[in-house]
Amino acid sequence: MSDAHRPTAREIAHEHLEAGDPLGWFEDVYSRAGGDDSLIPWADQAPNPNLVAWLEQAAAPASGSALNVGGGLGDDAEELARRGFVTTAFDISESAVAWSRARFPGSTVEYTAADLFHAPAEWRGRFDFVLESYTLQALPPGLRSDAIRCIASFVAPGGTLLVIARGREEEEPEGQMPWPLTRRELSLFDTHGLHQLTFDDYMDDEDPPVHRFRVTYGRA
Ligand SMILES: C[S@@+](CC[C@H](N)C(=O)[O-])C[C@H]1O[C@@H](n2cnc3c(N)ncnc32)[C@H](O)[C@@H]1O
């Protein structure tokens, strides 16, 4: 198939979502891209600037174990490892995991395929720092409360969770995937033993700018 006829990630997602398969499209997108990262809409070949800006802040954790949820092609995990975290990155897509390993052959990051909803039991309460960026917004709203419970479970006592997502006000329409999150949805993290530490609500530097929520939580 020529590139001109390749379905876009949004089209692939739409097909799966229509068929009631909200998780299968990720592997389909990565495997059909055949190594061409221009076909992965969220792959920038650089760490997320919203993450980097946060890590530059004095209060950001500086070391320990880190878990990157839905790590994609690995740029954020590599950034965490570069800064000294002992980093694990997981993704539901085997192709994304293989692609990350191929991109960063000498990496100290442990790239592994796993489904957030069936993650290894030994990850429970194990990580000093958990990063979730842009995965929740790619999951249909009906899966989010379960996803939030699973993400929260990874945070160790004394640990920190950073969530970066598109944001919307309650009265704004849900729109299309990626579906922005509301403050009310994010407040579910507080029901799983975490407490909100900071809440950044801002327009980012993309063109056009995107409404972002960047939220940190701690576990006592
Ligand atoms: C929108 S992408 C964002 C990727 C990466 N965090 C980034 O910002 O570049 C969402 C990622 O989450 C992964 N993902 C989706 N559902 C998942 C699940 N249930 N368990 C693990 N990973 C999942 C997808 O394969 C995809 O790589």
The ligand as an ORCA input file, in Angstrom:
! r2SCAN-3c Opt
* xyz 0 1
  C      -1.275      8.738     23.009
  S      -0.008      7.576     23.229
  C       1.172      8.468     24.228
  C       2.509      7.792     24.269
  C       3.552      8.491     25.152
  N       3.131      8.559     26.546
  C       3.833      9.867     24.605
  O       3.418     10.844     25.222
  O       4.463      9.947     23.541
  C      -0.727      6.450     24.407
  C       0.174      5.237     24.647
  O      -0.426      4.415     25.632
  C      -0.346      3.075     25.238
  N      -1.477      2.381     25.882
  C      -2.789      2.529     25.611
  N      -3.521      1.725     26.398
  C      -2.642      1.069     27.193
  C      -2.785      0.091     28.207
  N      -3.996     -0.382     28.556
  N      -1.682     -0.377     28.822
  C      -0.455      0.093     28.458
  N      -0.254      1.001     27.494
  C      -1.334      1.499     26.870
  C      -0.434      3.126     23.723
  O       0.068      1.989     23.072
  C       0.360      4.373     23.404
  O       1.725      4.109     23.229
*
